[in-house]
């Protein structure tokens, strides 16, 4: 633990003992925890900044759309609709692959770990 972390902890503990934190708006209420454990540690800060700004990376959006199209493909009974969905899915997958290669993420070990976690979260449970 760094010197600044220890100093901050001491100040927080002192404020708690003095009752300075008792009248905070969420005092005594359960906080919603933004769990980022599925994201590699070196990517968490940038992910949180983008999320707080309301930005979702295009590759995440494309992955989500691919999963949704895959589900639609499984549920489609009409042959014409089936081909249309398959075409859209192929286009999204191609765009995603191009985007990953363009950003240098296709061979990144950190992104590979992140990709697996994203797929696990987005994939429907069987």
PEFEN-V145870 format. One record per residue. N is the residue number from 1. PSI is psi in radians with two decimals (* if undefined). Layout:
n:N psi:PSI
n:N psi:PSI
This chain:
n:1 psi:2.32
n:2 psi:2.90
n:3 psi:-0.71
n:4 psi:-0.65
n:5 psi:-0.77
n:6 psi:-0.73
n:7 psi:-0.76
n:8 psi:-0.77
n:9 psi:-0.74
n:10 psi:-0.76
n:11 psi:-0.70
n:12 psi:-0.81
n:13 psi:-0.70
n:14 psi:-0.74
n:15 psi:-0.64
n:16 psi:-0.81
n:17 psi:-0.64
n:18 psi:-0.07
n:19 psi:0.27
n:20 psi:-0.27
n:21 psi:0.08
n:22 psi:-0.52
n:23 psi:0.44
n:24 psi:2.64
n:25 psi:-0.62
n:26 psi:0.31
n:27 psi:2.24
n:28 psi:-0.03
n:29 psi:2.59
n:30 psi:2.29
n:31 psi:2.49
n:32 psi:2.20
n:33 psi:2.22
n:34 psi:1.62
n:35 psi:2.01
n:36 psi:0.39
n:37 psi:-0.36
n:38 psi:-0.07
n:39 psi:2.35
n:40 psi:2.49
n:41 psi:-0.68
n:42 psi:-0.17
n:43 psi:-0.10
n:44 psi:-0.77
n:45 psi:-0.80
n:46 psi:-0.64
n:47 psi:-0.79
n:48 psi:-0.72
n:49 psi:-0.81
n:50 psi:-0.74
n:51 psi:-0.76
n:52 psi:-0.49
n:53 psi:-0.06
n:54 psi:0.29
n:55 psi:2.31
n:56 psi:2.23
n:57 psi:2.53
n:58 psi:-0.64
n:59 psi:-0.55
n:60 psi:-0.76
n:61 psi:-0.77
n:62 psi:-0.72
n:63 psi:-0.76
n:64 psi:-0.76
n:65 psi:-0.66
n:66 psi:-0.75
n:67 psi:-0.75
n:68 psi:-0.75
n:69 psi:-0.64
n:70 psi:-0.73
n:71 psi:-0.74
n:72 psi:-0.69
n:73 psi:-0.71
n:74 psi:-0.57
n:75 psi:-0.26
n:76 psi:2.33
n:77 psi:-0.47
n:78 psi:2.22
n:79 psi:-0.74
n:80 psi:-0.76
n:81 psi:-0.65
n:82 psi:-0.80
n:83 psi:-0.66
n:84 psi:-0.77
n:85 psi:-0.73
n:86 psi:-0.70
n:87 psi:-0.79
n:88 psi:-0.72
n:89 psi:-0.75
n:90 psi:-0.72
n:91 psi:-0.78
n:92 psi:-0.73
n:93 psi:-0.70
n:94 psi:-0.78
n:95 psi:-0.74
n:96 psi:-0.80
n:97 psi:-0.74
n:98 psi:-0.74
n:99 psi:-0.75
n:100 psi:-0.73
n:101 psi:-0.71
n:102 psi:-0.68
n:103 psi:0.00
n:104 psi:0.46
n:105 psi:-0.17
n:106 psi:-0.46
n:107 psi:0.05
n:108 psi:2.23
n:109 psi:-0.64
n:110 psi:-0.74
n:111 psi:-0.60
n:112 psi:-0.75
n:113 psi:-0.79
n:114 psi:-0.74
n:115 psi:-0.75
n:116 psi:-0.78
n:117 psi:-0.70
n:118 psi:-0.79
n:119 psi:-0.73
n:120 psi:-0.70
n:121 psi:-0.63
n:122 psi:-0.46
n:123 psi:2.42
n:124 psi:2.45
n:125 psi:2.38
n:126 psi:*
